[in-house]
Amino acid sequence: MRRVLIAVALFFLASVGAFGQQTVRLIHADSLVGYSMGGDSYRELMGHVRLEQDTTLLQCDRAVQNLTSDVVELFGDVRVRQDTLSLFTDHAVYSGRTRIVTSNSPVRLNDTKRTLTAGAGIYDSERKVAQFFRNVAVRDSASSLRCDTLFYYRDSDSTIANGEVEIVSRANNVTIYGRHFEDHGKRKYSLISGKPLLVQKDTASDGRIDTLMITGKTLKALRDSVNERFIAEDSVRIIRGLLSATCGLGTYYSADSLVVLQKNPVVWYEDNQLTGDSVSVFIRDKNISRVDVNGAAFAASQSDSLTPDRFNQLKGRKLTMYLRGRKVSRIIVESNATSLYYLYDKEKPNGANKVSGDKVVMYFTDGKIDRISVISGVEGDYYPENMVRLDVSGYSLPGFVYHKDRPQKNGLPSSWK
């Protein structure tokens, strides 16, 4: 009779706290044993155990509940459910006072269309905040993420990941690496920092695989109903096939296959260097088709490998470079257009021509200048070789600078694979 009274008292204590607060309540167990130890009251629950507190449901094979501290230790096929969230593990501890479940065992979490696995985890059912550690992996219908540690805020649909972060977007074949990642789902905004690197592998129409690589101090993604944008800021470096670039701000519009470079952009394509206030790179049929330079536009290319100090130059307010079959086919400069190009006679230097007009068109064959056409308002000068060789740099157009910091793949951050 005494054992029955103790069991009834323990069950009552589990349902109502000392101050009338709701504690962890037992719904079902195949068997129950109550006992006292160290001044605390316990009960051991066996078989198809189900407990609940507010909207949180706990299930397991076996549980030990400290009725004094309102802490439950859960063993075997542990399941924690709260509305659309389900957490699975083989061992966990739940506190009725803090409403936090902790597991140092491998965990799996499902929430709507998102699945997460990790080596350990903590879930605060009151604040709806989860923390996960060790080999964290998240997957949904469009993307996947790997990292060392992760915070998941359910109410704001936000994720913060740290460590060796890798995000794969299957929709546009983009992989992003970094050390710190934030995704704010309701704001449709993401940020990655810590040597971030964006990689997009693409197969061009001719069968070649081109890889777009973008890095900077930070990378951001803005998702809206019109277009997804990737924004690289500060010390930006870009490589795609034969094109390399540096700038302070770069934006990649994935749906339009357009890259816009601002803040001191420098673009290299084959032997050509382009600079200006802003540069737009257009990709068509997965090949670079055109490069537009606006404001203080300048193009330069080494005139001949045997004379490395001589650079053919074009400048104006607007410049457009057209490509055909991955080769530069022509460059058009408009508005106050001026060109400087060096002449050769049987591969020997033979002076330089400086020509200006309303528009200058430079035609290329196999990547080398073939001819130049000047339209309207033509003015020109020829400088003989005996004058040019005395001061080659003195004949350069105003504003000419040849940059030697062209990005190379081996200079970009390594991936975390």
Secondary structure, 3 states (H helix, E strand, C coil): CHHHHHHHHHHHHHHECCCCCECCEEEECCEEEEEEECCEEEEEEEEEEEEEECCEEEEEEEEEEECCCCEEEEEEEEEEEECCEEEEEEEEEEECCCCEEEECCCEEEEECCEEEEECEEEEECCCCEEEEEEEEEEECCCEEEEEEEEEEECCCCEEEEEEEEEEEECCCCEEEEEEEEEEECCCCEEEEECCCEEEEEEECCCCCEEEEEEECCEEEEEECCCCEEEEEEEEEEEEECCEEEEEEEEEEECCCCEEEEECCCEEEECCEEEECCEEEEEEECCEEEEEEEEEEEEEEEECCCCCCCCEEEEEEEEEEEEEECCEEEEEEEEEEEEEEEEEEECCEEEEEEEEEEEEEEEEEECCEEEEEEEECCCEEEEECHHHHCCCCHHHCCCCCCCCCCCCCHHHCCCCCC
